[in-house]
């Protein structure tokens, strides 16, 4: 780690080897995953807490889009305390439980309850093996290179998101896309070299008071996650929205102290960029990310379903740089601990 660099910055900048680790882990469990995915399910549930709940939201959208299976994300606390609002009888449910630590009480207890009720198989995605979650899972995917010292998830989140994306490609039998995911680490590294100055300038601008992150489909969960980075690390007001929802009220908050950041898609980019253009006319600062036609251009040449992770490193870095500019320690967000353990 370079002198003066925070753990968070170091973890953001070294996440690309964890992306590769995630691909190795999924490839080495591909046959177990295939046999789990071969069965018919009433629904597929994704669960986690905090960052890993946001990851679940993104994963559920991606999984349904690629497999046609009804997929839903639910916070661990809801699956535990209000399971009747989520579970269905008359067929098995596949549960994908996601947790950096593998020991968050709500997630672990929800999985225990799900198993006790014999509702179906469990896939765990985590960065730490030998934790309660790994021991409960039928297929544990443990990405050790995503482990981190900081409280806020960055490298861990991206590594688990790569794993869930790769597992989705296994489920939808897209082997070519799974292979093309090997290009992601170099692409991510290249984007960081190309755009660090741009995101640093935006993050360090303390005249900005509010950040809004917009995304649709699988990118809404990612927009939610980068919104959380902004809150946790920088104590700045921040919120995520679906692009089209932003006009339905939230845009009242747009003025010259608001930054609106859009994670654009291929199919709906014209609609999404129009929202950003309107917010710019109202005085907001805007930033767009996407394959083409945006401020940050991925130019990846790979399919949208597998490249969504490219949205993460630069926006994580923006939050980290802002924290430092505000005199905060991004490694130790206010009031937070790395794992929430409860006596339930
Ligand atoms: C979940 C989590 C983190 C968050 C926080 C508390 O942890 O909500 O996302 O950053 O510090 O715990 P995990 O279940 O993914 O380990």
Boltz pocket constraint, residues with backbone or C-beta under 6 A from the ligand:
constraints:
  - pocket:
      binder: B
      contacts: [[A, 48], [A, 49], [A, 50], [A, 51], [A, 52], [A, 98], [A, 99], [A, 100], [A, 101], [A, 102], [A, 103], [A, 104], [A, 107], [A, 151], [A, 152], [A, 153], [A, 336], [A, 337], [A, 338], [A, 339], [A, 340]]
      max_distance: 6.0
